[in-house]
Amino acid sequence: MKHKQLTITFLTFCVTAFSGMKAASAASFSVIADGLYNAGGLSFGPDGDLYVTEAGIGGSGGCVPPASGQGDSLCYGTSGAVTKIENGKTERILTGLPSIALPDGTGAGGPRNIQFDATGKPYVLIGYGANPTFRDRNLGDTDLGKIIAPDFKTNSWTSVADLANYELANNPDGGDVGSNPLGFVIDGNKLVVADAGANDLLSVNTSGSNLQALTTFPQDILTNPVFPPSDTPSNEPAQVPSQGEAVRGPSQFATQPVPSGVAKGPDGAYYISQFTGFPFPESGAKIYRVGADGKSSVFADGFTQLTDLQFDPAGNLYALQYANQSAWKGDFDGSVIKIAPDGTRTTLLSGNGLESPSALTIAADGAVYVTNRGDRPGFGQVLKIENTKSIPEPDSALGVLAIAALGVGWLHKKKELPNLP
């Protein structure tokens, strides 16, 4: 998104309209990690342990203006980290990673996701969340807006690809210049990245070569959108429109798509979650499918502020909803929604402690793990969702495109960040 702060090919592929069933669920969760600082993506490593990124709380270094041009600046530090969860214990195994954040530690850009390739080599995606023009000029040589390859043994890393600079040089969607890569997937020797700030899907080889945009995502034109009250207090850049989000007549408003996560489907296509831009319309978020031809289409719609999605081995797609209502309303209850290959939707968990979740991953045994309270420095968690069996019940589900061939915490105070430089 020009964000202010914040797809599957069988030979016999068929897309059909589906009126699904909504399902009731009695899922619960256990907390397996707590006290995380702007928790982001998570992934299981070759050792079977769970790794999670922490974007940190910025620092007292140089600052850049927020993408919206409104609110406090985002200031730089080295408080980003990667944390390992092993046998119920947490340990920061990579520290000193770049981070920028608002003065209270929220709205952070920094380590946003981690994935391991087929050989077990880790890659970490570093977010940014502002105009790339200011990065090097104001902050110096940092790895914000890049993919890095870390070495946990030496607490060091090498830069693989500069995504923010690609946006600065190319601006594929032709809109405001901005970069905030949030999610990626490893597909063979390719790293495929959703850049929420640039509104595009990028691909780069693991060697760092052939960085290119696979597709861009169009603006959404909202009809009769609902805005926050004019007197709503906010220091959160994501609550205000950017320069490129303008009113079209008395009842229409152009908003950024904001792709937030990407997963590779059983058919080989990429699926991309949409967070949506200001004013974060309820039921306005989509899941896009991007095929081998680079063309995007809507796979499913009717969600609110999606942050991530993952497929399980059975072809079920799990979508993570950051908030069930527009975030400016102050209610951050989120949801985990399962979409079966026939399009049936099941809400596995909604609220009841699931709040502003940022990412999810699926274990080999099918268990679902989620980073919770991802907008709240010092309060972030990793949850293991349990008891996910549910009973479908009739409902008039929102429109879904089903595959027939398949069988984002400004309200919270910052704590002192422990064990980080």
Disulfide bonds with the S-S distance in Angstrom:
Cys63-Cys75 1.93
